[in-house]
Amino acid sequence: MMPEYVVLQVTLKEKFIGTGSKNLSELERVINEQAAKGYRLHTISTASAQSSGFGGGDRIQATMVFEKL
């Protein structure tokens, strides 16, 4: 039987002033949603990019691979 995987991306927006992400709850929601479907987080990687738009703040792209249990 072949393993089954799901790949999802979440963009985390960094605060303009200070440190920390403004939407970690979104990341947590995605992980819990996949766990409820019988998947476990297998791998996560991140890439960052600076935002030049109004409000500033950097963006972190989290790519997650979930494996079916």
Secondary structure, 3 states (H helix, E strand, C coil): CCCCEEEEEEEEEECCCCCCECCHHHHHHHHHHHHHCCEEEEEEEEEEEECCCCCCCEEEEEEEEEEEC
